[in-house]
Amino acid sequence: MTAITLHGNAIHTNGELPSVGSQAPDFVLTAGDLSDVSLADFAGKKKLLNIVPSLDTPTCALSTKKFNESAAQHDDTVFLTVSADLPFAQGRFCEAESLNVIKPLSIMRSQAFSEDYGVKIVDGPLAGITSRAIVVMDENNNVVYNEMVPEIGDEPDYDKALAAL
């Protein structure tokens, strides 16, 4: 269990992020066309997972936009934004913001991703959705960087995440 805060109030996740040097857990998430997506769909690519509670919040939207801008310089990397939003809402957000590089994925069908990555919030008003975190993997799905953002309203460390690529 990891202690984080929401507006300064303590809340907790169900576990810890996958550790640097470990093999990232596989996942099945839902894409905009309602297809299932797993790590195998991005074989041979580096992966940056921008895990956020909801794209309908300012910080989540901002981090998604910033990573979309950075993605243009990393054509060997897939940038995935994972949230509890429905794929339809993710699609509307990306279209409205002209975000065409990042790939939004939803946890709508299963809590397994949240549980396996240790980002499922287990108490407080956001219980059941994901905390804010970054996981960067190499092309073999080995974790090379992780960050659990300690205060949900804060942005992740973009420079460190991008440097890990």
C-alpha positions in Angstrom: 0.0 0.0 0.0 1.3 3.4 -0.9 0.2 6.6 0.9 -0.5 9.6 -1.4 -2.6 12.7 -0.9 -5.6 14.3 -2.5 -5.7 18.1 -1.7 -3.4 17.3 1.3 -5.6 14.5 2.7 -4.1 11.1 3.0 -5.4 8.3 0.7 -3.9 5.0 -0.3 -3.3 2.8 -3.3 -3.5 -1.0 -3.2 0.2 -1.5 -3.7 3.4 -0.4 -5.2 4.4 0.4 -8.8 6.3 -2.3 -10.6 9.9 -1.8 -9.6 12.7 -0.5 -11.8 14.4 -3.6 -13.3 11.3 -5.8 -13.1 9.2 -7.1 -15.9 6.1 -5.0 -16.3 2.8 -6.9 -15.7 0.8 -7.6 -18.9 -2.5 -5.9 -19.1 -5.7 -5.8 -21.1 -7.1 -2.3 -21.5 -9.9 -0.9 -23.7 -9.0 1.2 -26.8 -11.3 3.8 -28.4 -12.7 1.3 -30.8 -13.6 -1.0 -27.8 -10.9 -3.5 -28.7 -8.8 -5.1 -26.1 -5.2 -3.9 -26.0 -2.3 -5.6 -24.3 1.5 -5.1 -24.0 1.9 -7.5 -27.0 0.2 -4.9 -29.2 3.3 -2.7 -28.7 6.0 -5.4 -29.1 9.4 -4.0 -29.9 8.5 -0.5 -28.8 9.4 1.4 -25.7 6.4 2.4 -23.7 5.5 5.4 -21.5 2.4 4.9 -19.4 0.9 8.1 -18.2 -1.6 6.8 -15.6 -4.2 9.3 -14.6 -7.5 9.3 -12.6 -9.5 11.1 -15.4 -8.9 13.2 -18.4 -11.7 15.4 -17.2 -9.4 17.1 -14.6 -6.9 19.9 -15.3 -3.7 18.1 -14.3 -4.6 14.9 -16.1 -5.4 16.9 -19.2 -2.2 18.9 -18.9 0.1 15.8 -18.5 -1.6 14.1 -21.5 -1.1 17.2 -23.7 2.6 17.5 -22.6 3.3 13.9 -23.3 1.6 14.1 -26.7 3.9 17.0 -27.6 7.0 15.1 -26.5 6.0 11.9 -28.3 6.9 13.5 -31.7 10.6 13.2 -30.7 10.4 9.6 -29.7 9.2 7.5 -32.7 10.5 4.3 -31.1 8.1 4.8 -28.2 4.4 4.5 -27.7 2.8 6.9 -25.3 -0.2 5.5 -23.5 -2.5 7.4 -21.3 -4.5 5.1 -19.0 -7.5 6.4 -17.1 -10.9 5.4 -15.8 -12.7 7.4 -18.4 -14.8 5.6 -21.0 -13.1 5.3 -24.4 -15.8 7.6 -25.9 -14.9 10.4 -23.5 -11.2 9.8 -24.1 -11.8 10.1 -27.8 -13.7 13.3 -27.5 -11.0 14.8 -25.3 -8.2 13.8 -27.7 -10.2 15.1 -30.7 -11.0 18.4 -29.0 -7.4 18.9 -28.0 -5.9 17.7 -31.3 -4.0 14.9 -29.5 -3.2 12.4 -32.2 0.0 10.8 -31.0 -0.8 9.5 -27.5 -3.0 6.4 -27.3 -5.7 6.7 -24.6 -6.7 3.4 -22.9 -9.5 2.7 -20.4 -9.7 0.5 -17.4 -13.5 0.2 -17.9 -13.7 -3.6 -18.3 -11.3 -4.6 -15.5 -9.6 -3.4 -12.4 -6.7 -5.8 -13.0 -4.4 -3.2 -14.5 -5.0 -0.9 -11.5 -4.4 -3.7 -9.1 -1.4 -5.2 -10.9 0.4 -1.8 -11.3 -0.4 -0.8 -7.6 -2.3 2.3 -8.6 -5.8 1.5 -7.5 -7.0 4.0 -5.0 -8.6 2.0 -2.1 -10.0 4.8 0.1 -11.2 8.4 0.0 -13.5 10.0 -2.6 -11.6 8.6 -5.6 -11.6 5.0 -4.4 -11.8 2.6 -7.3 -9.9 4.6 -9.9 -6.2 5.1 -10.6 -3.7 7.4 -8.9 -1.4 9.5 -10.9 1.7 7.6 -11.9 4.3 7.1 -14.7 5.8 3.8 -15.8 8.4 3.7 -18.5 9.4 0.4 -20.1 12.0 -0.6 -22.6 11.2 -2.5 -25.8 11.3 -5.8 -23.7 8.8 -4.5 -21.2 11.4 -4.1 -18.5 10.6 -1.2 -16.2 13.2 1.5 -16.5 11.5 4.3 -14.6 8.5 4.8 -12.3 6.9 7.6 -10.4 3.9 7.6 -8.1 3.0 11.2 -7.9 2.6 11.9 -4.1 -0.1 14.5 -4.5 -2.8 13.6 -7.1 -3.1 17.3 -8.1 0.6 17.6 -8.9 2.2 17.0 -12.3 4.6 14.1 -12.8 8.3 14.8 -13.4 8.2 15.0 -17.2 12.0 15.5 -17.6 12.9 12.3 -15.6 10.3 10.2 -17.4 11.4 11.4 -20.9 15.1 11.0 -19.9 14.4 7.3 -19.1 13.5 6.7 -22.8 
